[in-house]
């Protein structure tokens, strides 16, 4: 998502703490802000300790500002499917960040795949997990940066320092890798986020993700659907 005048204006409103009403969806009447209420967002973030850096970093305003640029996100042909996608997104975010506690991965490895020549690693930079979905690896940073108009290969730390860019990387990853399989059930989204957990790889982690998902579906008043595990 390249930087545009409208994006800059929205960024300014974000800094002022102002939520701009989003356009009405063409496929259904869902307003994502009506589903992801401040009460819902607080219900996640308030479960993290006050010492967590993410508690003052991640905000509902930042999330709602960024998703304006992703009009197909959680805007399916039915309200229930939209709610399921939002529940799935926040289930993975909750799991990856510990209820919005962590902005950066604890185990800060290099995560540089030198076979990906299109996205060469910058000197002295590491591409460990950062942001709501803990984007990892140089090729993801590079592709995300090209999409959102930011040099994430040269400055990966900005994902942990700019809430807007942080949420943009998460939405980029979701729309690129996960959105297309949401209709197959929550288990398919687990496989896209961390396939190593599937097929018995880490049943406990899968169960954790499923528990968050079913909880959020209940909060949104929608059934979780089939195929919850992978």
Secondary structure, DSSP 8 states (H G I E B T S, - for coil): ----HHHHHHHHHHHTT--------SSS---HHHHS-HHHHHHHHTTS-TT-THHHH--HHHHHHHHTT-TTTT--SSHHHHHHHHHHHHHHHHHHHTTTT-SB-SS------TT-GGG---TT-----BTTTTB-SHHHHHHHHHHHT--TTT-GGGGGT-HHHHHHHHHHHIIIIIGGGGGG-HHHHHHHHHGGGTTTT-HHHHHHHHHHHHHHHHHHT----S----
